[in-house]
């Protein structure tokens, strides 16, 4: 398995960066789809995208502002940053565009996106540690 960084230990392999970004996008879309289904709003692609776009924009802004491509699979700081940035910026964009932002939704978004965005990074970290132990 290729290392997640080059010899300097600071730059991620482009394929892993793309995979991490894709995983974030897919999981945010899953979050939006689950939410729409829970509220019986239907699961059309346009509907899911209309729910997801503020959170996708929040994740993209966080990736760019904090240059998360350097260590995109790290739980800290990348995972925590993209999780909190996705929710904070996403909720701000929802409020600015007249979409619902109520405390229960903020809490659900925080918890759900923590499980999704931090969860897969935690699983990857565990797998990498187990593989490293086997090599020793």
VEXDREN-2710 file (C-alpha; in Angstrom, 1 decimal):
% VEXDREN-2710
k/r/px/py/pz
1/UNK/0.0/0.0/0.0
2/UNK/1.4/3.4/-0.9
3/UNK/2.2/5.8/1.8
4/UNK/-0.2/8.7/2.3
5/UNK/2.7/11.2/2.1
6/UNK/5.9/11.7/0.2
7/UNK/9.4/11.6/1.7
8/UNK/8.9/14.9/3.4
9/UNK/5.8/13.6/5.2
10/UNK/3.7/16.7/4.2
11/UNK/2.1/16.0/0.9
12/UNK/-0.6/13.4/0.3
13/UNK/-0.6/11.1/-2.7
14/UNK/-3.0/12.7/-5.3
15/UNK/-5.1/9.5/-5.6
16/UNK/-5.7/9.5/-1.8
17/UNK/-6.6/13.2/-1.8
18/UNK/-9.1/12.6/-4.6
19/UNK/-10.5/9.6/-2.8
20/UNK/-10.9/11.5/0.5
21/UNK/-12.6/14.5/-1.3
22/UNK/-14.9/12.1/-3.1
23/UNK/-15.7/10.3/0.1
24/UNK/-16.6/13.6/1.8
25/UNK/-18.9/14.6/-1.1
26/UNK/-20.6/11.2/-1.2
27/UNK/-21.1/11.1/2.5
28/UNK/-22.6/14.6/2.5
29/UNK/-24.9/13.6/-0.3
30/UNK/-25.9/10.5/1.7
31/UNK/-26.6/12.8/4.7
32/UNK/-28.9/15.0/2.6
33/UNK/-30.7/11.9/1.1
34/UNK/-31.3/10.4/4.5
35/UNK/-32.6/13.7/5.8
36/UNK/-35.0/14.2/2.8
37/UNK/-36.2/10.6/3.2
38/UNK/-36.8/11.1/6.9
39/UNK/-39.0/14.1/6.2
40/UNK/-40.8/12.5/3.3
41/UNK/-39.5/15.0/0.8
42/UNK/-38.6/12.5/-1.9
43/UNK/-35.2/11.4/-3.1
44/UNK/-34.9/13.2/-6.5
45/UNK/-31.4/14.1/-7.5
46/UNK/-32.4/17.8/-7.7
47/UNK/-34.0/17.7/-4.3
48/UNK/-30.9/16.0/-2.7
49/UNK/-28.6/18.5/-4.4
50/UNK/-30.8/21.4/-3.1
51/UNK/-30.4/20.1/0.4
52/UNK/-26.8/19.2/0.1
53/UNK/-25.3/22.2/-1.7
54/UNK/-24.7/24.4/1.4
55/UNK/-22.9/21.6/3.1
56/UNK/-20.9/20.7/-0.1
57/UNK/-19.9/24.4/-0.3
58/UNK/-18.9/24.4/3.3
59/UNK/-16.7/21.3/2.8
60/UNK/-15.2/22.7/-0.3
61/UNK/-14.4/26.0/1.4
62/UNK/-12.9/24.2/4.3
63/UNK/-10.7/22.1/2.1
64/UNK/-9.5/25.1/0.2
65/UNK/-9.0/27.5/3.1
66/UNK/-7.2/25.0/5.3
67/UNK/-5.4/23.2/2.4
68/UNK/-6.6/19.9/3.7
69/UNK/-5.1/18.1/0.7
70/UNK/-1.9/18.0/2.6
71/UNK/-3.2/15.2/5.0
72/UNK/-6.8/14.6/3.9
73/UNK/-7.3/11.4/5.8
74/UNK/-6.0/12.6/9.1
75/UNK/-8.6/12.6/11.8
76/UNK/-7.0/15.7/13.3
77/UNK/-6.9/18.4/12.0
78/UNK/-8.4/17.5/8.5
79/UNK/-11.3/15.4/9.7
80/UNK/-12.4/17.7/12.5
81/UNK/-11.9/20.8/10.3
82/UNK/-14.0/19.5/7.4
83/UNK/-16.7/18.3/9.8
84/UNK/-17.0/21.6/11.6
85/UNK/-16.5/23.7/8.5
86/UNK/-19.1/21.7/6.6
87/UNK/-21.7/22.2/9.3
88/UNK/-20.9/25.9/10.2
89/UNK/-20.6/27.2/6.6
90/UNK/-23.5/24.9/5.5
91/UNK/-25.8/26.3/8.2
92/UNK/-24.7/29.9/7.5
93/UNK/-25.5/29.4/3.8
94/UNK/-28.8/27.8/4.6
95/UNK/-29.7/30.8/6.8
96/UNK/-28.6/33.3/4.1
97/UNK/-30.7/31.6/1.5
98/UNK/-33.9/31.4/3.6
99/UNK/-33.6/27.6/4.3
100/UNK/-34.5/26.2/7.7
101/UNK/-31.9/26.4/10.4
102/UNK/-33.2/25.3/13.8
103/UNK/-31.3/23.9/16.8
104/UNK/-32.5/20.3/16.4
105/UNK/-31.4/20.3/12.8
106/UNK/-28.0/21.7/13.7
107/UNK/-27.5/19.0/16.3
108/UNK/-28.6/16.2/13.9
109/UNK/-26.2/17.6/11.3
110/UNK/-23.3/17.9/13.8
111/UNK/-23.8/14.3/14.9
112/UNK/-24.6/12.7/11.6
113/UNK/-21.7/14.4/9.8
114/UNK/-19.3/13.6/12.6
115/UNK/-20.2/9.9/12.2
116/UNK/-19.7/10.1/8.4
117/UNK/-16.8/12.5/8.0
118/UNK/-14.8/11.4/11.0
119/UNK/-15.9/7.8/11.0
120/UNK/-14.3/6.8/7.7
121/UNK/-11.1/8.6/8.6
122/UNK/-11.0/6.7/11.9
123/UNK/-11.5/3.4/10.1
124/UNK/-8.7/4.2/7.6
125/UNK/-6.4/5.1/10.5
126/UNK/-7.1/1.9/12.2
127/UNK/-6.5/-0.1/9.1
128/UNK/-3.2/1.7/8.4
129/UNK/-2.0/1.0/11.9
130/UNK/-2.9/-2.6/11.7
131/UNK/-1.1/-3.0/8.4
132/UNK/2.0/-1.2/9.9
133/UNK/2.0/-3.5/12.8
134/UNK/2.0/-6.6/10.5
135/UNK/5.0/-5.3/8.7
136/UNK/7.0/-4.9/11.9
END
